[in-house]
Amino acid sequence: MRDILERGAEWFRGQGRHGRRGLRAFSVSGQVRAPGVKQVPAGTTVRELIDEHSGGMRDGRALYAYLPGGTAGAILPAAMDDIPLDPDVLRRQGVTAHPGAVVVLAAGDRAVDAACDVLAFLRTAPGRCPPCSCRGRGTARARRWRGAAGDPGAGAARRWMLRRRPRGGAGARLRTHPFSP
């Protein structure tokens, strides 16, 4: 905010990338060397966010997947690392997320484990945000997909990708997102 007041609106509009204008703040967590809140040009991709603003991947590991909306979004594969972290662009990809938080997964991590962590969080969340407010319905439904031994298996990972319905819908729902483990 201070930069905008000191440098002006034209400076702010000139800060974007990939057809976007302005600056965005992201809370970056997971397998990056320098997690934290980053102020970056609007339209920044997850690859740019990791490499230029978060010190790269931890321990030299490769990007496996990422959650562009934190626990409120889908799990996207590393092959989709060139998509700007912008709500309109993500919506065109079939992901409705609020990209203010990005969770980064590295090679060796499992999407199933990330989905289980998301479900555990939603089950115990206070219920103030839209994805959490349906926790009674959504997480109960997802728990039924777990195997007898508690291991959901690869097929369940595809069913566990949490996405919001486009244009408001009836809250969070579980749908398949094209994910290649």
PyMOL CGO cylinders between C-alpha atoms (Angstrom):
from pymol import cmd
from pymol.cgo import CYLINDER

trace = [
    CYLINDER, 0.00, 0.00, 0.00, 2.82, 2.38, 0.88, 0.3, 1, 1, 1, 1, 1, 1,
    CYLINDER, 2.82, 2.38, 0.88, 4.50, 1.77, -2.50, 0.3, 1, 1, 1, 1, 1, 1,
    CYLINDER, 4.50, 1.77, -2.50, 1.26, 2.64, -4.32, 0.3, 1, 1, 1, 1, 1, 1,
    CYLINDER, 1.26, 2.64, -4.32, 0.93, 5.91, -2.42, 0.3, 1, 1, 1, 1, 1, 1,
    CYLINDER, 0.93, 5.91, -2.42, 4.57, 6.83, -2.98, 0.3, 1, 1, 1, 1, 1, 1,
    CYLINDER, 4.57, 6.83, -2.98, 4.95, 5.65, -6.60, 0.3, 1, 1, 1, 1, 1, 1,
    CYLINDER, 4.95, 5.65, -6.60, 1.42, 6.10, -7.94, 0.3, 1, 1, 1, 1, 1, 1,
    CYLINDER, 1.42, 6.10, -7.94, -1.22, 4.11, -9.77, 0.3, 1, 1, 1, 1, 1, 1,
    CYLINDER, -1.22, 4.11, -9.77, 0.73, 3.93, -13.06, 0.3, 1, 1, 1, 1, 1, 1,
    CYLINDER, 0.73, 3.93, -13.06, 3.62, 2.23, -11.29, 0.3, 1, 1, 1, 1, 1, 1,
    CYLINDER, 3.62, 2.23, -11.29, 1.22, -0.28, -9.70, 0.3, 1, 1, 1, 1, 1, 1,
    CYLINDER, 1.22, -0.28, -9.70, -0.48, -1.08, -13.02, 0.3, 1, 1, 1, 1, 1, 1,
    CYLINDER, -0.48, -1.08, -13.02, 2.92, -1.67, -14.61, 0.3, 1, 1, 1, 1, 1, 1,
    CYLINDER, 2.92, -1.67, -14.61, 3.84, -4.44, -12.17, 0.3, 1, 1, 1, 1, 1, 1,
    CYLINDER, 3.84, -4.44, -12.17, 1.90, -7.37, -13.67, 0.3, 1, 1, 1, 1, 1, 1,
    CYLINDER, 1.90, -7.37, -13.67, 2.95, -10.30, -15.87, 0.3, 1, 1, 1, 1, 1, 1,
    CYLINDER, 2.95, -10.30, -15.87, 1.19, -12.43, -18.46, 0.3, 1, 1, 1, 1, 1, 1,
    CYLINDER, 1.19, -12.43, -18.46, -1.44, -9.79, -19.19, 0.3, 1, 1, 1, 1, 1, 1,
    CYLINDER, -1.44, -9.79, -19.19, -2.24, -9.00, -15.55, 0.3, 1, 1, 1, 1, 1, 1,
    CYLINDER, -2.24, -9.00, -15.55, -1.74, -5.70, -13.71, 0.3, 1, 1, 1, 1, 1, 1,
    CYLINDER, -1.74, -5.70, -13.71, -0.63, -4.88, -10.20, 0.3, 1, 1, 1, 1, 1, 1,
    CYLINDER, -0.63, -4.88, -10.20, 0.80, -6.85, -7.30, 0.3, 1, 1, 1, 1, 1, 1,
    CYLINDER, 0.80, -6.85, -7.30, -0.51, -9.87, -5.39, 0.3, 1, 1, 1, 1, 1, 1,
    CYLINDER, -0.51, -9.87, -5.39, 0.41, -11.36, -2.04, 0.3, 1, 1, 1, 1, 1, 1,
    CYLINDER, 0.41, -11.36, -2.04, 0.79, -15.12, -1.63, 0.3, 1, 1, 1, 1, 1, 1,
    CYLINDER, 0.79, -15.12, -1.63, 1.40, -17.22, 1.43, 0.3, 1, 1, 1, 1, 1, 1,
    CYLINDER, 1.40, -17.22, 1.43, 3.80, -19.89, 0.16, 0.3, 1, 1, 1, 1, 1, 1,
    CYLINDER, 3.80, -19.89, 0.16, 4.33, -23.09, 2.15, 0.3, 1, 1, 1, 1, 1, 1,
    CYLINDER, 4.33, -23.09, 2.15, 5.48, -26.62, 1.59, 0.3, 1, 1, 1, 1, 1, 1,
    CYLINDER, 5.48, -26.62, 1.59, 8.64, -27.82, -0.10, 0.3, 1, 1, 1, 1, 1, 1,
    CYLINDER, 8.64, -27.82, -0.10, 10.29, -24.46, -0.87, 0.3, 1, 1, 1, 1, 1, 1,
    CYLINDER, 10.29, -24.46, -0.87, 13.52, -23.09, 0.59, 0.3, 1, 1, 1, 1, 1, 1,
    CYLINDER, 13.52, -23.09, 0.59, 12.03, -19.76, 1.70, 0.3, 1, 1, 1, 1, 1, 1,
    CYLINDER, 12.03, -19.76, 1.70, 8.35, -20.11, 2.67, 0.3, 1, 1, 1, 1, 1, 1,
    CYLINDER, 8.35, -20.11, 2.67, 6.39, -17.07, 3.75, 0.3, 1, 1, 1, 1, 1, 1,
    CYLINDER, 6.39, -17.07, 3.75, 4.27, -14.23, 2.45, 0.3, 1, 1, 1, 1, 1, 1,
    CYLINDER, 4.27, -14.23, 2.45, 5.51, -12.95, -0.91, 0.3, 1, 1, 1, 1, 1, 1,
    CYLINDER, 5.51, -12.95, -0.91, 4.43, -9.84, -2.78, 0.3, 1, 1, 1, 1, 1, 1,
    CYLINDER, 4.43, -9.84, -2.78, 4.79, -10.59, -6.48, 0.3, 1, 1, 1, 1, 1, 1,
    CYLINDER, 4.79, -10.59, -6.48, 3.58, -9.20, -9.82, 0.3, 1, 1, 1, 1, 1, 1,
    CYLINDER, 3.58, -9.20, -9.82, -0.01, -10.22, -10.62, 0.3, 1, 1, 1, 1, 1, 1,
    CYLINDER, -0.01, -10.22, -10.62, -0.06, -13.07, -13.14, 0.3, 1, 1, 1, 1, 1, 1,
    CYLINDER, -0.06, -13.07, -13.14, 3.01, -14.78, -11.70, 0.3, 1, 1, 1, 1, 1, 1,
    CYLINDER, 3.01, -14.78, -11.70, 3.08, -18.53, -12.34, 0.3, 1, 1, 1, 1, 1, 1,
    CYLINDER, 3.08, -18.53, -12.34, 3.81, -21.08, -9.64, 0.3, 1, 1, 1, 1, 1, 1,
    CYLINDER, 3.81, -21.08, -9.64, 7.17, -21.81, -11.31, 0.3, 1, 1, 1, 1, 1, 1,
    CYLINDER, 7.17, -21.81, -11.31, 8.10, -18.11, -11.11, 0.3, 1, 1, 1, 1, 1, 1,
    CYLINDER, 8.10, -18.11, -11.11, 6.81, -17.92, -7.54, 0.3, 1, 1, 1, 1, 1, 1,
    CYLINDER, 6.81, -17.92, -7.54, 9.01, -20.85, -6.51, 0.3, 1, 1, 1, 1, 1, 1,
    CYLINDER, 9.01, -20.85, -6.51, 12.16, -19.95, -8.45, 0.3, 1, 1, 1, 1, 1, 1,
    CYLINDER, 12.16, -19.95, -8.45, 12.20, -16.16, -8.16, 0.3, 1, 1, 1, 1, 1, 1,
    CYLINDER, 12.20, -16.16, -8.16, 10.52, -15.46, -4.84, 0.3, 1, 1, 1, 1, 1, 1,
    CYLINDER, 10.52, -15.46, -4.84, 10.74, -18.60, -2.67, 0.3, 1, 1, 1, 1, 1, 1,
    CYLINDER, 10.74, -18.60, -2.67, 14.37, -19.64, -3.11, 0.3, 1, 1, 1, 1, 1, 1,
    CYLINDER, 14.37, -19.64, -3.11, 13.60, -22.66, -5.31, 0.3, 1, 1, 1, 1, 1, 1,
    CYLINDER, 13.60, -22.66, -5.31, 12.61, -26.15, -4.26, 0.3, 1, 1, 1, 1, 1, 1,
    CYLINDER, 12.61, -26.15, -4.26, 13.88, -27.51, -0.92, 0.3, 1, 1, 1, 1, 1, 1,
    CYLINDER, 13.88, -27.51, -0.92, 16.80, -29.97, -1.07, 0.3, 1, 1, 1, 1, 1, 1,
    CYLINDER, 16.80, -29.97, -1.07, 16.95, -29.65, -4.87, 0.3, 1, 1, 1, 1, 1, 1,
    CYLINDER, 16.95, -29.65, -4.87, 13.83, -31.79, -5.27, 0.3, 1, 1, 1, 1, 1, 1,
    CYLINDER, 13.83, -31.79, -5.27, 11.59, -31.41, -8.30, 0.3, 1, 1, 1, 1, 1, 1,
    CYLINDER, 11.59, -31.41, -8.30, 8.12, -29.90, -8.22, 0.3, 1, 1, 1, 1, 1, 1,
    CYLINDER, 8.12, -29.90, -8.22, 5.49, -32.67, -8.07, 0.3, 1, 1, 1, 1, 1, 1,
    CYLINDER, 5.49, -32.67, -8.07, 2.23, -30.76, -7.58, 0.3, 1, 1, 1, 1, 1, 1,
    CYLINDER, 2.23, -30.76, -7.58, 0.77, -27.67, -5.94, 0.3, 1, 1, 1, 1, 1, 1,
    CYLINDER, 0.77, -27.67, -5.94, -2.41, -26.46, -4.31, 0.3, 1, 1, 1, 1, 1, 1,
    CYLINDER, -2.41, -26.46, -4.31, -3.06, -22.99, -5.82, 0.3, 1, 1, 1, 1, 1, 1,
    CYLINDER, -3.06, -22.99, -5.82, -5.72, -22.10, -3.27, 0.3, 1, 1, 1, 1, 1, 1,
    CYLINDER, -5.72, -22.10, -3.27, -4.16, -23.68, -0.21, 0.3, 1, 1, 1, 1, 1, 1,
    CYLINDER, -4.16, -23.68, -0.21, -6.68, -26.00, 1.42, 0.3, 1, 1, 1, 1, 1, 1,
    CYLINDER, -6.68, -26.00, 1.42, -9.51, -24.35, -0.51, 0.3, 1, 1, 1, 1, 1, 1,
    CYLINDER, -9.51, -24.35, -0.51, -8.26, -25.34, -3.97, 0.3, 1, 1, 1, 1, 1, 1,
    CYLINDER, -8.26, -25.34, -3.97, -7.47, -28.26, -6.21, 0.3, 1, 1, 1, 1, 1, 1,
    CYLINDER, -7.47, -28.26, -6.21, -4.22, -30.19, -6.40, 0.3, 1, 1, 1, 1, 1, 1,
    CYLINDER, -4.22, -30.19, -6.40, -2.58, -29.42, -9.74, 0.3, 1, 1, 1, 1, 1, 1,
    CYLINDER, -2.58, -29.42, -9.74, 0.29, -31.43, -11.27, 0.3, 1, 1, 1, 1, 1, 1,
    CYLINDER, 0.29, -31.43, -11.27, 3.73, -29.93, -11.97, 0.3, 1, 1, 1, 1, 1, 1,
    CYLINDER, 3.73, -29.93, -11.97, 2.91, -30.03, -15.69, 0.3, 1, 1, 1, 1, 1, 1,
    CYLINDER, 2.91, -30.03, -15.69, 0.55, -27.09, -15.02, 0.3, 1, 1, 1, 1, 1, 1,
    CYLINDER, 0.55, -27.09, -15.02, 3.27, -24.89, -13.49, 0.3, 1, 1, 1, 1, 1, 1,
    CYLINDER, 3.27, -24.89, -13.49, 3.07, -22.26, -16.23, 0.3, 1, 1, 1, 1, 1, 1,
    CYLINDER, 3.07, -22.26, -16.23, -0.49, -21.13, -15.44, 0.3, 1, 1, 1, 1, 1, 1,
    CYLINDER, -0.49, -21.13, -15.44, -0.71, -17.64, -13.91, 0.3, 1, 1, 1, 1, 1, 1,
    CYLINDER, -0.71, -17.64, -13.91, -1.95, -17.75, -10.31, 0.3, 1, 1, 1, 1, 1, 1,
    CYLINDER, -1.95, -17.75, -10.31, -4.97, -15.63, -11.11, 0.3, 1, 1, 1, 1, 1, 1,
    CYLINDER, -4.97, -15.63, -11.11, -8.60, -16.51, -10.29, 0.3, 1, 1, 1, 1, 1, 1,
    CYLINDER, -8.60, -16.51, -10.29, -9.82, -15.89, -13.85, 0.3, 1, 1, 1, 1, 1, 1,
    CYLINDER, -9.82, -15.89, -13.85, -7.06, -17.94, -15.46, 0.3, 1, 1, 1, 1, 1, 1,
    CYLINDER, -7.06, -17.94, -15.46, -7.47, -20.80, -12.96, 0.3, 1, 1, 1, 1, 1, 1,
    CYLINDER, -7.47, -20.80, -12.96, -11.24, -20.77, -13.52, 0.3, 1, 1, 1, 1, 1, 1,
    CYLINDER, -11.24, -20.77, -13.52, -10.67, -21.30, -17.26, 0.3, 1, 1, 1, 1, 1, 1,
    CYLINDER, -10.67, -21.30, -17.26, -8.63, -24.38, -16.31, 0.3, 1, 1, 1, 1, 1, 1,
    CYLINDER, -8.63, -24.38, -16.31, -11.57, -25.71, -14.29, 0.3, 1, 1, 1, 1, 1, 1,
    CYLINDER, -11.57, -25.71, -14.29, -10.16, -24.76, -10.91, 0.3, 1, 1, 1, 1, 1, 1,
    CYLINDER, -10.16, -24.76, -10.91, -12.01, -22.29, -8.77, 0.3, 1, 1, 1, 1, 1, 1,
    CYLINDER, -12.01, -22.29, -8.77, -9.57, -21.25, -6.11, 0.3, 1, 1, 1, 1, 1, 1,
    CYLINDER, -9.57, -21.25, -6.11, -8.71, -18.19, -4.10, 0.3, 1, 1, 1, 1, 1, 1,
    CYLINDER, -8.71, -18.19, -4.10, -5.01, -18.02, -4.91, 0.3, 1, 1, 1, 1, 1, 1,
    CYLINDER, -5.01, -18.02, -4.91, -3.81, -16.24, -1.81, 0.3, 1, 1, 1, 1, 1, 1,
    CYLINDER, -3.81, -16.24, -1.81, -2.10, -19.37, -0.53, 0.3, 1, 1, 1, 1, 1, 1,
    CYLINDER, -2.10, -19.37, -0.53, 0.04, -21.86, -2.42, 0.3, 1, 1, 1, 1, 1, 1,
    CYLINDER, 0.04, -21.86, -2.42, 1.15, -25.20, -0.98, 0.3, 1, 1, 1, 1, 1, 1,
    CYLINDER, 1.15, -25.20, -0.98, 4.04, -26.78, -2.90, 0.3, 1, 1, 1, 1, 1, 1,
    CYLINDER, 4.04, -26.78, -2.90, 4.58, -30.55, -3.06, 0.3, 1, 1, 1, 1, 1, 1,
    CYLINDER, 4.58, -30.55, -3.06, 7.90, -32.08, -4.16, 0.3, 1, 1, 1, 1, 1, 1,
    CYLINDER, 7.90, -32.08, -4.16, 8.88, -35.35, -5.81, 0.3, 1, 1, 1, 1, 1, 1,
    CYLINDER, 8.88, -35.35, -5.81, 8.41, -38.06, -3.20, 0.3, 1, 1, 1, 1, 1, 1,
    CYLINDER, 8.41, -38.06, -3.20, 5.27, -36.46, -1.77, 0.3, 1, 1, 1, 1, 1, 1,
    CYLINDER, 5.27, -36.46, -1.77, 1.91, -38.09, -2.53, 0.3, 1, 1, 1, 1, 1, 1,
    CYLINDER, 1.91, -38.09, -2.53, -1.22, -36.32, -3.70, 0.3, 1, 1, 1, 1, 1, 1,
    CYLINDER, -1.22, -36.32, -3.70, -3.25, -38.77, -1.61, 0.3, 1, 1, 1, 1, 1, 1,
    CYLINDER, -3.25, -38.77, -1.61, -1.44, -37.64, 1.54, 0.3, 1, 1, 1, 1, 1, 1,
    CYLINDER, -1.44, -37.64, 1.54, -2.04, -33.99, 0.66, 0.3, 1, 1, 1, 1, 1, 1,
    CYLINDER, -2.04, -33.99, 0.66, -5.74, -34.72, 0.08, 0.3, 1, 1, 1, 1, 1, 1,
    CYLINDER, -5.74, -34.72, 0.08, -5.92, -36.50, 3.46, 0.3, 1, 1, 1, 1, 1, 1,
    CYLINDER, -5.92, -36.50, 3.46, -4.28, -33.49, 5.14, 0.3, 1, 1, 1, 1, 1, 1,
    CYLINDER, -4.28, -33.49, 5.14, -6.82, -31.16, 3.51, 0.3, 1, 1, 1, 1, 1, 1,
    CYLINDER, -6.82, -31.16, 3.51, -9.70, -33.36, 4.65, 0.3, 1, 1, 1, 1, 1, 1,
    CYLINDER, -9.70, -33.36, 4.65, -8.34, -33.53, 8.19, 0.3, 1, 1, 1, 1, 1, 1,
    CYLINDER, -8.34, -33.53, 8.19, -8.04, -29.75, 8.26, 0.3, 1, 1, 1, 1, 1, 1,
    CYLINDER, -8.04, -29.75, 8.26, -11.55, -29.21, 6.90, 0.3, 1, 1, 1, 1, 1, 1,
    CYLINDER, -11.55, -29.21, 6.90, -12.99, -31.68, 9.39, 0.3, 1, 1, 1, 1, 1, 1,
    CYLINDER, -12.99, -31.68, 9.39, -11.58, -29.72, 12.33, 0.3, 1, 1, 1, 1, 1, 1,
    CYLINDER, -11.58, -29.72, 12.33, -11.77, -26.18, 10.87, 0.3, 1, 1, 1, 1, 1, 1,
    CYLINDER, -11.77, -26.18, 10.87, -13.97, -23.66, 12.62, 0.3, 1, 1, 1, 1, 1, 1,
    CYLINDER, -13.97, -23.66, 12.62, -16.33, -23.50, 9.62, 0.3, 1, 1, 1, 1, 1, 1,
    CYLINDER, -16.33, -23.50, 9.62, -16.04, -19.83, 8.79, 0.3, 1, 1, 1, 1, 1, 1,
    CYLINDER, -16.04, -19.83, 8.79, -14.87, -20.09, 5.17, 0.3, 1, 1, 1, 1, 1, 1,
    CYLINDER, -14.87, -20.09, 5.17, -16.99, -21.64, 2.35, 0.3, 1, 1, 1, 1, 1, 1,
    CYLINDER, -16.99, -21.64, 2.35, -14.92, -24.85, 1.93, 0.3, 1, 1, 1, 1, 1, 1,
    CYLINDER, -14.92, -24.85, 1.93, -14.98, -25.42, 5.69, 0.3, 1, 1, 1, 1, 1, 1,
    CYLINDER, -14.98, -25.42, 5.69, -18.67, -24.68, 6.09, 0.3, 1, 1, 1, 1, 1, 1,
    CYLINDER, -18.67, -24.68, 6.09, -19.64, -27.84, 4.22, 0.3, 1, 1, 1, 1, 1, 1,
    CYLINDER, -19.64, -27.84, 4.22, -17.27, -30.01, 6.27, 0.3, 1, 1, 1, 1, 1, 1,
    CYLINDER, -17.27, -30.01, 6.27, -20.12, -32.11, 7.61, 0.3, 1, 1, 1, 1, 1, 1,
    CYLINDER, -20.12, -32.11, 7.61, -21.17, -33.18, 4.12, 0.3, 1, 1, 1, 1, 1, 1,
    CYLINDER, -21.17, -33.18, 4.12, -17.98, -33.04, 2.04, 0.3, 1, 1, 1, 1, 1, 1,
    CYLINDER, -17.98, -33.04, 2.04, -15.50, -34.64, 4.40, 0.3, 1, 1, 1, 1, 1, 1,
    CYLINDER, -15.50, -34.64, 4.40, -17.92, -37.39, 5.45, 0.3, 1, 1, 1, 1, 1, 1,
    CYLINDER, -17.92, -37.39, 5.45, -18.45, -38.26, 1.81, 0.3, 1, 1, 1, 1, 1, 1,
    CYLINDER, -18.45, -38.26, 1.81, -14.71, -38.32, 1.13, 0.3, 1, 1, 1, 1, 1, 1,
    CYLINDER, -14.71, -38.32, 1.13, -14.00, -40.55, 4.15, 0.3, 1, 1, 1, 1, 1, 1,
    CYLINDER, -14.00, -40.55, 4.15, -16.32, -43.21, 2.70, 0.3, 1, 1, 1, 1, 1, 1,
    CYLINDER, -16.32, -43.21, 2.70, -13.92, -43.55, -0.24, 0.3, 1, 1, 1, 1, 1, 1,
    CYLINDER, -13.92, -43.55, -0.24, -11.09, -44.72, 2.00, 0.3, 1, 1, 1, 1, 1, 1,
    CYLINDER, -11.09, -44.72, 2.00, -10.18, -48.37, 1.77, 0.3, 1, 1, 1, 1, 1, 1,
    CYLINDER, -10.18, -48.37, 1.77, -10.69, -50.83, 4.60, 0.3, 1, 1, 1, 1, 1, 1,
    CYLINDER, -10.69, -50.83, 4.60, -7.07, -50.45, 5.67, 0.3, 1, 1, 1, 1, 1, 1,
    CYLINDER, -7.07, -50.45, 5.67, -7.30, -46.66, 5.54, 0.3, 1, 1, 1, 1, 1, 1,
    CYLINDER, -7.30, -46.66, 5.54, -5.17, -46.38, 2.39, 0.3, 1, 1, 1, 1, 1, 1,
    CYLINDER, -5.17, -46.38, 2.39, -7.27, -44.62, -0.24, 0.3, 1, 1, 1, 1, 1, 1,
    CYLINDER, -7.27, -44.62, -0.24, -5.19, -45.87, -3.18, 0.3, 1, 1, 1, 1, 1, 1,
    CYLINDER, -5.19, -45.87, -3.18, -4.44, -44.14, -6.48, 0.3, 1, 1, 1, 1, 1, 1,
    CYLINDER, -4.44, -44.14, -6.48, -8.03, -44.22, -7.75, 0.3, 1, 1, 1, 1, 1, 1,
    CYLINDER, -8.03, -44.22, -7.75, -9.27, -42.32, -4.72, 0.3, 1, 1, 1, 1, 1, 1,
    CYLINDER, -9.27, -42.32, -4.72, -6.69, -39.57, -5.26, 0.3, 1, 1, 1, 1, 1, 1,
    CYLINDER, -6.69, -39.57, -5.26, -8.46, -38.60, -8.46, 0.3, 1, 1, 1, 1, 1, 1,
    CYLINDER, -8.46, -38.60, -8.46, -11.81, -38.48, -6.66, 0.3, 1, 1, 1, 1, 1, 1,
    CYLINDER, -11.81, -38.48, -6.66, -10.41, -36.45, -3.78, 0.3, 1, 1, 1, 1, 1, 1,
    CYLINDER, -10.41, -36.45, -3.78, -9.32, -33.39, -5.71, 0.3, 1, 1, 1, 1, 1, 1,
    CYLINDER, -9.32, -33.39, -5.71, -11.27, -30.64, -4.00, 0.3, 1, 1, 1, 1, 1, 1,
    CYLINDER, -11.27, -30.64, -4.00, -12.74, -28.05, -6.33, 0.3, 1, 1, 1, 1, 1, 1,
    CYLINDER, -12.74, -28.05, -6.33, -15.41, -25.46, -6.01, 0.3, 1, 1, 1, 1, 1, 1,
    CYLINDER, -15.41, -25.46, -6.01, -18.32, -25.32, -8.43, 0.3, 1, 1, 1, 1, 1, 1,
    CYLINDER, -18.32, -25.32, -8.43, -18.00, -22.58, -11.04, 0.3, 1, 1, 1, 1, 1, 1,
    CYLINDER, -18.00, -22.58, -11.04, -20.25, -19.55, -10.47, 0.3, 1, 1, 1, 1, 1, 1,
    CYLINDER, -20.25, -19.55, -10.47, -21.08, -20.15, -6.85, 0.3, 1, 1, 1, 1, 1, 1,
    CYLINDER, -21.08, -20.15, -6.85, -22.70, -23.59, -6.93, 0.3, 1, 1, 1, 1, 1, 1,
    CYLINDER, -22.70, -23.59, -6.93, -23.70, -25.36, -3.76, 0.3, 1, 1, 1, 1, 1, 1,
    CYLINDER, -23.70, -25.36, -3.76, -20.42, -25.12, -1.91, 0.3, 1, 1, 1, 1, 1, 1,
    CYLINDER, -20.42, -25.12, -1.91, -17.33, -27.29, -2.22, 0.3, 1, 1, 1, 1, 1, 1,
    CYLINDER, -17.33, -27.29, -2.22, -17.67, -30.62, -3.89, 0.3, 1, 1, 1, 1, 1, 1,
    CYLINDER, -17.67, -30.62, -3.89, -15.37, -33.48, -4.69, 0.3, 1, 1, 1, 1, 1, 1,
    CYLINDER, -15.37, -33.48, -4.69, -14.65, -33.88, -8.38, 0.3, 1, 1, 1, 1, 1, 1,
    CYLINDER, -14.65, -33.88, -8.38, -11.95, -35.42, -10.49, 0.3, 1, 1, 1, 1, 1, 1,
    CYLINDER, -11.95, -35.42, -10.49, -9.24, -33.16, -11.79, 0.3, 1, 1, 1, 1, 1, 1,
    CYLINDER, -9.24, -33.16, -11.79, -6.88, -34.44, -14.48, 0.3, 1, 1, 1, 1, 1, 1,
    CYLINDER, -6.88, -34.44, -14.48, -3.90, -35.38, -12.34, 0.3, 1, 1, 1, 1, 1, 1,
    CYLINDER, -3.90, -35.38, -12.34, -0.98, -37.52, -13.38, 0.3, 1, 1, 1, 1, 1, 1,
    CYLINDER, -0.98, -37.52, -13.38, 0.87, -38.83, -10.32, 0.3, 1, 1, 1, 1, 1, 1,
]
cmd.load_cgo(trace, "trace")
